[in-house]
């Protein structure tokens, strides 16, 4: 447990959680880290696994690449596949979800009569990618504007499919949104899309570990994740799920040898698992992250982080004029929640830090994103095992101080 919380009266659940967290994460003194959803810090156990693999790799790269790498990749993929409920032959390792989305963009043929449908909750980089692809191919990008606040899962599905036309080739949709931290009814969305003959690419970096994930129950065509978020894998880890009918002929965005280094029979994965000389240790370390949370208890992790999130939501809604985006329910948000702040923004999307985000860091050493969405500022708080309720109170008081300036 960190020194900052030793004087706070904590219940036994919080004590056990923070003691576990202190054994895995170390932050610089004075930092309040509430942004695991953007860049999750890697736990000690996972770092040690990767460091061991790096030393093994560096000691004899020839042996590692030419003899050990393919079996290690298959072993790690098998563990990941068990965790997410699919076959290992339906997965390839990628550096992050952005890389996966680019692979999808390179493999879904679009023409001037086609449309790509997204919601207005999608990640800015994803919107930018498909905007450029549509511009290049003559296709049209369409966005479904969802209700605010969100009160019905079925309304989400209906609003999306109001925008589907005979020209809709692909639906790109988040499982858990980055912009607004909302859990979408992804199974129902994918089922409706399949009924209508629309391909679905699910952007899922926030869902991995935050919510139970069984990919064989989600009838999507592609599902991509980043391992460094809620699963706490190393940066540069992730995977792409590919529905079996799309595997053969799937092209990478980077061309290399496209064959097994050890002479194994050809596989669709060959084009992706040897992109040239690279560092495979982030993805080889994902099983260590899975085991860490398996030991802690997946239900325990999800229940405790959601309870923290509920506390954060309740605390931050004390900001005068703030609004919740959804009802209070674990069906709507998991380990991350977003609150609409009571002031407008001139710029809806920006890579620059919001003035409040910059001020919180410079004056209070609080790391938390302020997201511009629908011309409003939104405070998005991530709640992981190393956080506690006192930090949300600290954030509340800092925001109130900024608003009074």
C-alpha positions as CSV (number, residue, x, y, z in Angstrom):
1,X,0.0,0.0,0.0
2,X,1.3,3.5,-0.9
3,X,2.2,6.0,1.8
4,X,-0.5,8.3,0.5
5,X,-3.2,5.9,1.7
6,X,-1.7,4.7,5.0
7,X,-3.6,7.4,7.0
8,X,-6.9,6.7,5.2
9,X,-9.5,4.3,6.9
10,X,-9.9,1.5,4.3
11,X,-12.0,-1.6,4.4
12,X,-10.4,-5.0,4.2
13,X,-11.2,-5.3,0.5
14,X,-9.5,-2.1,-0.3
15,X,-6.5,-3.0,1.9
16,X,-6.0,-6.3,0.1
17,X,-6.4,-4.7,-3.3
18,X,-4.0,-1.9,-2.7
19,X,-1.4,-4.2,-1.1
20,X,-1.6,-6.4,-4.3
21,X,-1.3,-3.3,-6.5
22,X,1.7,-2.0,-4.5
23,X,3.5,-5.3,-5.3
24,X,3.0,-4.8,-9.0
25,X,3.0,-1.1,-9.8
26,X,5.2,1.8,-8.7
27,X,4.5,5.4,-9.5
28,X,6.6,8.5,-8.9
29,X,5.8,10.1,-5.7
30,X,3.0,12.7,-5.9
31,X,1.4,11.3,-9.1
32,X,-2.3,10.5,-9.3
33,X,-2.6,8.2,-12.3
34,X,-6.2,8.0,-13.6
35,X,-5.6,7.2,-17.2
36,X,-5.0,3.5,-17.5
37,X,-7.4,3.5,-20.4
38,X,-4.9,5.4,-22.6
39,X,-1.6,3.9,-21.4
40,X,-1.8,1.2,-18.8
41,X,1.4,0.9,-16.8
42,X,2.9,-2.6,-17.0
43,X,2.9,-4.7,-13.8
44,X,6.2,-5.9,-12.4
45,X,5.4,-9.6,-13.1
46,X,4.8,-8.9,-16.8
47,X,7.9,-6.7,-17.0
48,X,10.0,-9.5,-15.5
49,X,8.7,-12.0,-18.0
50,X,9.5,-9.7,-20.9
51,X,12.9,-8.9,-19.6
52,X,13.7,-12.7,-19.3
53,X,12.6,-13.1,-22.9
54,X,14.7,-10.2,-24.1
55,X,17.8,-11.6,-22.4
56,X,17.1,-14.9,-24.0
57,X,16.6,-13.3,-27.4
58,X,19.8,-11.1,-27.1
59,X,22.0,-14.0,-26.0
60,X,21.5,-15.9,-29.3
61,X,19.2,-14.1,-31.8
62,X,19.7,-16.8,-34.5
63,X,18.5,-19.6,-32.1
64,X,15.6,-17.4,-30.9
65,X,14.3,-16.4,-34.3
66,X,15.0,-19.5,-36.3
67,X,14.2,-22.3,-33.8
68,X,12.3,-20.9,-30.8
69,X,10.1,-18.1,-32.1
70,X,7.4,-20.0,-34.0
71,X,6.7,-22.5,-31.2
72,X,6.7,-19.7,-28.6
73,X,4.3,-17.6,-30.7
74,X,1.9,-20.6,-31.1
75,X,2.1,-21.4,-27.4
76,X,1.3,-17.7,-26.5
77,X,-1.5,-17.6,-29.1
78,X,-3.1,-20.8,-27.6
79,X,-3.1,-19.2,-24.2
80,X,-4.7,-15.9,-25.5
81,X,-7.2,-17.9,-27.5
82,X,-8.3,-19.8,-24.4
83,X,-8.7,-16.5,-22.6
84,X,-10.9,-14.9,-25.3
85,X,-12.9,-18.0,-26.3
86,X,-11.8,-18.8,-29.9
87,X,-9.4,-21.0,-31.8
88,X,-5.8,-20.1,-31.9
89,X,-5.9,-20.5,-35.7
90,X,-8.3,-17.5,-35.8
91,X,-5.8,-15.1,-34.2
92,X,-2.6,-13.3,-35.3
93,X,-0.4,-11.1,-33.1
94,X,-0.2,-7.4,-34.0
95,X,1.4,-4.5,-32.2
96,X,-1.8,-2.7,-31.3
97,X,-5.5,-2.3,-32.4
98,X,-4.5,0.5,-34.8
99,X,-2.4,-2.0,-36.7
100,X,-5.3,-4.4,-36.8
101,X,-7.7,-1.8,-38.1
102,X,-5.2,-0.9,-40.9
103,X,-5.1,-4.6,-41.9
104,X,-8.8,-4.6,-42.1
105,X,-8.8,-1.5,-44.2
106,X,-6.3,-3.0,-46.6
107,X,-8.4,-6.2,-47.1
108,X,-12.0,-5.0,-47.4
109,X,-12.4,-3.9,-51.1
110,X,-14.4,-0.7,-51.4
111,X,-15.8,1.0,-54.5
112,X,-17.6,4.2,-55.3
113,X,-21.0,2.5,-54.6
114,X,-20.0,1.3,-51.1
115,X,-20.5,2.8,-47.7
116,X,-18.6,2.4,-44.4
117,X,-20.7,3.0,-41.3
118,X,-19.4,4.1,-37.9
119,X,-21.0,5.6,-34.8
120,X,-20.2,9.0,-33.5
121,X,-18.6,7.4,-30.5
122,X,-15.6,6.0,-32.4
123,X,-12.0,6.6,-31.7
124,X,-10.6,9.6,-33.6
125,X,-7.8,7.7,-35.3
126,X,-10.3,5.1,-36.6
127,X,-12.5,7.8,-38.0
128,X,-9.5,9.4,-39.7
129,X,-8.3,6.1,-41.2
130,X,-11.7,5.2,-42.7
131,X,-12.2,8.8,-43.9
132,X,-9.0,8.5,-45.9
133,X,-9.8,5.1,-47.2
134,X,-13.2,6.2,-48.4
135,X,-11.6,9.3,-50.0
136,X,-9.1,7.1,-51.8
137,X,-11.6,4.6,-53.1
138,X,-14.6,6.9,-53.7
139,X,-16.6,5.1,-51.0
140,X,-18.7,7.1,-48.6
141,X,-18.2,7.2,-44.8
142,X,-21.4,7.4,-42.8
143,X,-21.7,8.1,-39.1
144,X,-24.7,7.1,-36.9
145,X,-25.4,9.7,-34.3
146,X,-26.5,8.0,-31.1
147,X,-28.9,9.4,-28.5
148,X,-27.6,11.4,-25.5
149,X,-27.8,10.3,-22.8
150,X,-27.9,6.6,-23.6
151,X,-30.8,4.9,-21.9
152,X,-31.5,1.8,-24.0
153,X,-29.2,-0.8,-25.5
154,X,-31.9,-1.6,-28.2
155,X,-32.0,2.1,-29.1
156,X,-28.2,1.9,-29.9
157,X,-28.8,-1.0,-32.2
158,X,-31.8,0.6,-33.9
159,X,-30.0,4.0,-34.4
160,X,-27.0,2.2,-36.0
161,X,-29.1,0.2,-38.4
162,X,-31.3,3.1,-39.4
163,X,-28.1,4.2,-41.3
164,X,-27.6,0.8,-43.0
165,X,-28.5,0.9,-46.8
166,X,-28.0,-1.6,-49.6
167,X,-24.6,0.2,-50.1
168,X,-23.3,-0.5,-46.6
169,X,-20.3,-2.7,-47.0
170,X,-18.7,-2.5,-43.5
171,X,-19.7,-1.5,-40.0
172,X,-16.9,-0.4,-37.8
173,X,-17.9,-0.3,-34.1
174,X,-16.4,-0.2,-30.7
175,X,-17.1,-2.8,-28.0
176,X,-16.2,-0.4,-25.3
177,X,-15.8,3.2,-26.6
178,X,-12.7,5.2,-26.0
179,X,-14.3,8.5,-26.4
180,X,-17.2,7.9,-24.0
181,X,-16.3,4.7,-22.0
182,X,-19.6,3.1,-22.9
183,X,-20.1,-0.6,-23.3
184,X,-22.0,-1.3,-26.5
185,X,-24.3,-4.3,-27.0
186,X,-21.8,-5.8,-29.4
187,X,-23.3,-9.2,-29.8
188,X,-26.7,-7.8,-30.8
189,X,-25.1,-5.4,-33.2
190,X,-23.1,-8.1,-34.9
191,X,-26.1,-10.4,-35.1
192,X,-28.2,-7.7,-36.8
193,X,-25.3,-7.0,-39.2
194,X,-24.9,-10.6,-40.2
195,X,-28.7,-10.8,-40.9
196,X,-28.3,-7.9,-43.2
197,X,-25.1,-9.1,-44.9
198,X,-22.9,-6.3,-43.5
199,X,-19.3,-7.0,-42.5
200,X,-18.3,-6.0,-39.0
201,X,-14.9,-4.8,-37.7
202,X,-15.0,-4.5,-33.9
203,X,-12.6,-2.1,-32.3
204,X,-12.0,-3.8,-28.9
205,X,-8.9,-2.5,-27.1
206,X,-10.9,-1.5,-24.0
207,X,-13.0,-4.6,-23.8
208,X,-10.1,-7.0,-23.4
209,X,-10.0,-7.9,-19.6
210,X,-12.5,-5.2,-18.7
211,X,-15.5,-7.3,-19.7
212,X,-15.8,-11.1,-20.2
213,X,-14.9,-11.8,-23.9
214,X,-15.9,-15.0,-25.8
215,X,-15.2,-14.2,-29.4
216,X,-17.0,-17.3,-30.8
217,X,-20.2,-15.9,-29.4
218,X,-19.8,-12.6,-31.2
219,X,-20.6,-13.0,-35.0
220,X,-18.1,-10.4,-36.2
221,X,-15.7,-10.6,-39.1
222,X,-12.7,-8.9,-37.4
223,X,-12.0,-8.0,-33.8
224,X,-8.8,-6.2,-32.8
225,X,-7.3,-5.3,-29.4
226,X,-4.3,-3.7,-27.8
227,X,-2.8,-5.7,-25.0
228,X,-1.3,-2.7,-23.1
229,X,-4.7,-1.4,-21.8
230,X,-6.8,-3.3,-19.2
231,X,-4.9,-6.6,-19.6
232,X,-1.7,-4.8,-18.7
233,X,0.5,-6.5,-21.3
234,X,3.6,-4.7,-22.6
235,X,3.3,-1.9,-25.1
236,X,3.5,-3.3,-28.6
237,X,1.2,-6.2,-27.9
238,X,-2.2,-7.1,-29.3
239,X,-4.1,-9.4,-31.6
240,X,-6.5,-9.5,-34.5
241,X,-9.3,-12.1,-34.6
242,X,-10.3,-13.1,-38.2
243,X,-13.4,-14.9,-39.0
244,X,-12.3,-18.2,-40.8
245,X,-13.8,-17.3,-44.2
246,X,-11.5,-14.2,-44.3
247,X,-8.2,-15.9,-43.4
248,X,-7.0,-17.1,-46.7
249,X,-5.6,-14.4,-48.9
250,X,-5.6,-11.8,-46.0
251,X,-2.8,-9.4,-46.9
252,X,-0.5,-7.6,-44.4
253,X,0.3,-3.9,-44.5
254,X,4.0,-4.8,-44.4
255,X,5.4,-7.3,-47.0
256,X,8.2,-9.6,-45.9
257,X,9.1,-13.2,-46.6
258,X,5.6,-14.6,-45.9
259,X,6.7,-18.1,-44.9
260,X,7.7,-20.2,-41.9
261,X,11.3,-19.6,-40.8
262,X,11.6,-23.2,-39.6
263,X,10.0,-24.8,-42.7
264,X,6.6,-25.6,-41.2
265,X,3.7,-26.1,-43.7
266,X,2.3,-22.8,-45.0
267,X,-0.2,-20.9,-42.8
268,X,-2.2,-17.8,-43.3
269,X,-0.3,-16.4,-40.3
270,X,3.0,-16.5,-42.0
271,X,2.4,-13.2,-43.7
272,X,1.9,-11.5,-40.3
273,X,4.2,-13.3,-37.8
274,X,7.4,-12.5,-39.6
275,X,7.3,-8.8,-40.7
276,X,11.1,-8.7,-40.8
277,X,13.4,-8.4,-37.8
278,X,11.2,-7.3,-34.9
279,X,10.8,-7.6,-31.1
280,X,8.3,-10.4,-30.4
281,X,8.6,-10.2,-26.6
282,X,5.6,-8.0,-25.9
283,X,3.2,-10.5,-27.4
284,X,5.1,-13.5,-25.9
285,X,4.5,-11.8,-22.5
286,X,0.7,-11.7,-22.8
287,X,0.2,-15.1,-21.1
288,X,2.0,-13.7,-18.0
289,X,-0.5,-10.9,-17.9
290,X,-3.4,-13.3,-18.2
291,X,-2.0,-15.5,-15.4
292,X,-1.5,-12.5,-13.2
293,X,-5.2,-11.6,-13.3
294,X,-6.2,-15.2,-13.2
295,X,-4.4,-15.5,-9.9
296,X,-6.0,-12.3,-8.6
297,X,-9.4,-13.5,-9.9
298,X,-11.2,-12.1,-13.0
299,X,-14.5,-11.6,-11.3
300,X,-12.8,-9.9,-8.4
301,X,-10.9,-7.6,-10.7
302,X,-14.0,-6.6,-12.6
303,X,-16.1,-6.1,-9.5
304,X,-13.6,-4.1,-7.6
305,X,-12.6,-1.8,-10.5
306,X,-16.3,-1.2,-11.4
307,X,-17.0,-0.4,-7.7
308,X,-14.2,2.2,-7.9
309,X,-15.6,3.5,-11.1
310,X,-19.0,3.9,-9.5
311,X,-17.4,5.9,-6.7
312,X,-15.6,8.1,-9.2
313,X,-18.8,8.7,-11.1
314,X,-20.8,9.6,-8.0
315,X,-18.0,11.9,-6.8
316,X,-17.5,13.7,-10.1
317,X,-21.2,14.3,-10.7
318,X,-20.9,16.7,-7.8
319,X,-19.4,19.1,-10.3
320,X,-22.2,21.7,-10.9
321,X,-23.7,21.2,-14.4
322,X,-22.0,17.9,-15.1
323,X,-24.0,15.1,-16.7
324,X,-23.8,11.3,-16.8
325,X,-23.7,9.7,-20.3
326,X,-25.6,6.6,-19.2
327,X,-27.6,5.1,-16.4
328,X,-25.9,3.7,-13.3
329,X,-25.2,0.1,-14.2
330,X,-22.3,-2.3,-14.9
331,X,-24.1,-3.0,-18.2
332,X,-23.2,0.5,-19.3
333,X,-19.7,1.0,-18.0
334,X,-17.0,-1.2,-16.5
335,X,-13.6,0.0,-15.3
336,X,-13.7,3.4,-17.0
337,X,-16.4,6.1,-16.9
338,X,-16.9,9.5,-18.6
339,X,-18.6,12.6,-17.2
340,X,-19.8,15.5,-19.4
341,X,-18.4,18.8,-18.0
342,X,-20.5,22.0,-18.0
343,X,-18.6,23.9,-20.6
344,X,-18.3,23.8,-24.4
345,X,-15.3,23.4,-26.6
346,X,-14.7,25.1,-29.9
347,X,-12.7,22.2,-31.3
348,X,-14.3,18.7,-31.2
349,X,-11.2,16.7,-32.0
350,X,-7.6,17.6,-31.1
351,X,-4.4,15.9,-30.5
352,X,-3.4,18.8,-28.1
353,X,-4.1,18.5,-24.4
354,X,-7.2,20.2,-23.2
355,X,-6.4,23.3,-21.1
356,X,-7.9,21.6,-18.0
357,X,-6.0,18.4,-18.6
358,X,-2.7,20.4,-18.8
359,X,-3.6,22.4,-15.7
360,X,-4.5,19.3,-13.7
361,X,-1.0,17.9,-14.4
362,X,0.9,21.1,-13.9
363,X,-0.8,22.1,-10.7
364,X,-1.9,18.8,-9.1
365,X,0.1,16.1,-10.9
366,X,-3.1,14.3,-11.9
367,X,-3.0,12.3,-15.1
368,X,-6.5,12.2,-16.5
369,X,-7.7,12.9,-20.1
370,X,-10.2,15.6,-20.9
371,X,-11.9,14.5,-24.2
372,X,-13.5,16.8,-26.6
373,X,-16.7,15.1,-28.0
374,X,-19.8,16.7,-29.5
375,X,-18.3,20.1,-28.8
376,X,-18.3,19.4,-25.1
377,X,-15.5,18.6,-22.6
378,X,-15.7,15.1,-21.0
379,X,-13.7,13.9,-18.1
380,X,-12.8,10.2,-18.6
381,X,-11.6,8.4,-15.5
382,X,-10.0,5.0,-15.5
383,X,-10.2,2.9,-12.3
384,X,-7.6,0.2,-11.8
385,X,-6.5,-1.8,-8.8
386,X,-3.9,0.8,-7.7
387,X,-6.6,3.6,-7.5
388,X,-8.8,4.6,-4.5
389,X,-11.7,6.8,-3.7
390,X,-9.6,9.6,-2.2
391,X,-8.1,10.2,-5.6
392,X,-11.5,10.9,-7.1
393,X,-12.2,13.4,-4.3
394,X,-8.8,15.0,-5.1
395,X,-9.7,15.3,-8.8
396,X,-13.1,16.8,-7.9
397,X,-11.6,19.5,-5.8
398,X,-9.0,20.3,-8.4
399,X,-11.6,20.6,-11.2
400,X,-13.7,22.9,-8.9
401,X,-10.6,25.0,-8.3
402,X,-10.0,25.3,-12.0
403,X,-13.6,26.3,-12.7
404,X,-13.5,29.1,-10.1
405,X,-10.5,30.8,-11.8
